[in-house]
């Protein structure tokens, strides 16, 4: 039986991931809808989390690391009075407390969780311990204690207190931050217990809620135009995720040399001397990612567009 021919589609699809779906399942669904050759995501969301999941198609997969390294914004609700083994609704209750903090008490501890802080990841996480995933060991009944590591929380604010058992927050954070651990630790500092009941990601790097599209709407676009033209209108250009790095424009001859793996000497008074990463543009189109050493541009990752 002949394999279905894949489509060479490239770009970023910013999915509003639904509740209960893994990030891998979401990528698979989007890849199927676009019949894309390659696909990957820019930062895992737990099945119980919803919201912004950047999905790279085609040559955009070469820029996934730039999405994963970008800052992220989450909204989450903590439930006071219960700790759970998974630090969210999925786990079993492991500790309880009758204490409830006031709004003033909650506000007073937020500075302790802002800036560069140390955080112990949850036992149910994908971090490897002696070659095994922590969540596999935890599910097998083993006691898993993960070492604290530094994380960056740029901003943390209390958004709402719907009732005495719940509080909703918004957090802006860097790579490697676990919101479930944040809620757990806040509960402990407040002298109670806590776990996450709602988690929604609303921004990753340059991608925001305004860019998101649901699976239902994406599927509907596919039905309107089975050939894929309507769906591709939902894609963002490959260079969108590279807004945070400098851009360098080169001419056709320089582009030809760069594609052959050769370095290109940048000339001109304003030519950059050294950059770890630059977006290389040629003829108004992205050619790839390069690095500049002593005024010499060298290819890092080139796009086949």
N, C-alpha and C positions, 0 to 999 in steps of 0.2 A: 504494500500500500504506500503510495507516494506521500511524502511529508508535505504539509501545507506550507506554501512559500510565505515567509515573513516579509513585512513591509519595512523598508529602511526609514523609519520615522525618528526624528530627533527633536528633543525639547523637554521642558519641565511641565509636568501636570501636577497641580497643587490640589490634592484630594482632601475632602472633608471625610476622614475615615469614620465609618460608623462604629457604634458600640458592639463589642463581641467578636470583631474580626481582627486577626493578627495582621501585622504589617506585611508579612510575607504573602498572606492571602490577598491583601489589598493590591500589592504589586502584581501578583498573578492575574487578578481580575482586570486591572488596567492594561496589562500587556496583552491579554486576550482581546479586549475591546479594540485596541489599536492594531492587533496582529503584529506587534513590534518584535524586532529581532532581539533587542536587548532591553533590560529594565532593571532598575535598582531604586532603593529609597534612601533619603537623606536624614536618617535618624528614626530609630524604632519607637513606636507607640505600643504600649501594652494593649491587649484585647479589650480591657475594661475602660481604656481611655478613648476619647474621640478627638476629632479636630484635624489640624493641619499636618498632613503627611506629604512631603515633597517627593515626587516620583520622577526619576530621570529615565528618559527613553533614548535609545540609540547612543549617539556620541555624547549626550549629556551625562551618561554614566561615568565619563572620565572626570567630571567635576563634582561628584558626590561628596568628596571629602570637604569641599568648601561649604556645602550646606550643613554637614554634620558639625563643623567647627564653629558655625555661626551662633549668635546668641538666640535664646528661645524664650518665649513668653507663654506661661500657662495660667489657667484659672482652675482652682481646685477648692473642694469643700472638705473640711476636716470634721469628723464626728468625735466629740469628746466622750470620754467614759469607757472606751474599749480600745485595747490594742489587739491586733490580729497577727497571725503568723506571717501573712503576706504583706502586712501594713495597708491592705485595702479590703474591699468587701468580700473578696474571694476566699480569704483565709479563715481559720478557726479563731475564736476568741482566746487570747493568751493572757490577758490581764484586764482588770476592770477598776474603775474608780467612780465614787459618787461626787467627786469635786467638779465644779464648773467654774470657769474663769469669767470675770466680767470683761466688757469691752475694753475698759481702761487697762486691765491686766494684760490682755492680749496685745494691745498697742505697745505696752511698755517693753515687751520682750522682742519685738520685731528687729530692733537694732542689733541684737545678739545674733541674728540670722541673716545679717546683711554684710556684704563685703566678702573677703576671702575667709572662709571658715573650714573647719574639718567636719567631714561627714562620713559615717559608716553606711555603706550600701545595704539595702535589705537582703535578708538571707535568700529570698526568692528573687534572684536577679541572674542575668546571663554571665556574670563575672566568673572566670575560671578559677577553680581551686584544685591544684595538683592535676591539671588537665581535664577536670570535670566541671560542668556548669554548676554554679551554686544552687540553682533551683532544682536540678536533678538530685543533688545530695540532700537538699531540704525535703523534697518529696519522698525520698527513701527513708526519712526519719532521722537522718544524721544532724547533729548540732552544727550549724554553720555560723561562724563568727568572722566577718570580713573586717579587715583593718580600715581605720579611718583614712581618708585621703582629702587633700585640699580641693575645694570647689569655689566657684565665684558666683555670688548672688548679687546682682546689680541693684535690684529693687524688690521690696516685698511690702505689700500693703493689704490691710484688712478692707474687704469690699462690702461685706454684709454679714449680719448675724440674724438669720431667719428665725432661730429659736435658741434656747439655752444649750441644746445639744450639738449645734452646728455653727460653723463659721466659714465664710468663703473668702478666699484670698486671690491676689494676682501676683505672680512672681516672674521676674526677668532674670535669667540665669545663664551660665555658661555650660559648656560641654561636661557631661559626666554627673550632672546634678540629678538626684533621685527625689522626686516630689513626695513619694511615699515615706522616705526617710525624714524629709523635712517636717511633714505632719507629725510623725511619730516623735521626733525630738522636741518639737514645739509643745506637744502634749506633756512630755516628761518635765520640761522646764516649768510648765504651768502647774505642776503637781497633780496632773491627772493622766489619762491615757488617751490615745488618739489613733485614728486611721483615716485613710482617704475614701470618701464615698463617691466623689465626682472629680474627674480630671479631664481637662480639655486644653489642647495646645492651640494657640491662636497666632503664633508667629515663629518663624525659623529664618534667621538671617534676613534677607530682603523680602521674604515671602510673608504675606499677611492674610487675614481673613478675607480681604477683598479679592484675593486670587483664588480662593477655594471653590471647588465644584464637587457636588455629591455624585456618588455612583449612579443614582437614579437619573440625574440630569445628564450625565455623561452617556449613559445607555440610551436615553431618549435622543440625544444628538446623533448617535450611531444609527438609530432607526430612521431618522429623518434623511440621512445620507449614508447608506451602507458603504459607499466607497471610502468614507473616512474624512471627507473634506470638512464637514461640520465639526467633527471631533477635534481635528487639528487646530481649529480656531480657539480651542481651550488651552492650547500649549503656549508656554512662555519660551522665549528664545534661550538658547544654551548659555549665553553670556549673562543672563539675569542674575545668576547666583554669584557671578564674578564682579559685581558692582564694587566690592570692597578692595579690589586690587587695581593698580594703575594700568592704563591701556597704552599700547605703543602701536603706531601705524607704520607699516613698511610697504615698499613698492613691490611690483610683480617680480622683479629680478631677485630682490631680497627674499621674497616668499618662496621662490623656486629653490633657492639655496637652503633655506631653513627646512624645507620639506625633504631635502637630501641629507639632513642631519648636520649641515654645516653652520658654523657661527656667523653672525652678521654684525659688523662694526657699525654702531649707531653714531651718526655725525650730526653736528649742529650745536649751537651754544646751549640749547635747552635739553639736549639729549641726556637721559638718565645714565648715571655711572654704575650704579649697583642697585639691584632689586631682587629679592628672593623669588617673587612671582609677578609676572605681568601678563595681561591679556593682549595677545598679538592680533592686530586687525590688518586685513589686506583687502583693498577694494571695497571697504565698507562691511566686510564680513569677518567673523571670527575665524582665525587660522589655528589658534591653539594657545597653550600656556607656555611661557618661556621664562628664563631667568637671565639676569644681566650681571655680568662680572667684568669690572674694569671697562665699561662701555661696550662690551661685546654681548650681543643677544644670542642665547643658545636655546634650542628647543627642549621643552620638558614633556609636554603632552600635546600632540597635534591632533586636530579634528579632521575626520574624513567626511567633509561636507560637499 
